[in-house]
Structures are given as structure tokens and as C-alpha cells.
Amino acid sequence: MLMGVMMDAFGWSAEQFWQATSHEIWAMIEARQRANARIDQG
């Protein structure tokens, strides 16, 4: 499931997913959350 999210939301290939560290994956997810956060949410 996580691989599908990374491929769909971030345009990663399966190879990129399997080569990524867990830190890189969570950094991408957190960056997307911050980019999409409402201004009044901090």
C-alpha cells in the first residue's frame, strides 16, 4: 500500500521506492503535509 501511495502521490518508480530509506519516505510524506497545511494550522 505504501508503495502505491509513493508511486501515485510522488511519481516514484518501484525501483525508487525499494531504494529509498524509511527516513526518505517519511520526509517526503511530512513535506507534503506541511505544503498542504492550512496557514492557521501552524
Secondary structure as GFF3:
##gff-version 3
##sequence-region A 1 42
A	DSSP	alpha_helix	2	10	.	.	.	ID=ss1
A	DSSP	alpha_helix	14	19	.	.	.	ID=ss2
A	DSSP	alpha_helix	22	36	.	.	.	ID=ss3
A	DSSP	three_ten_helix	39	41	.	.	.	ID=ss4
###
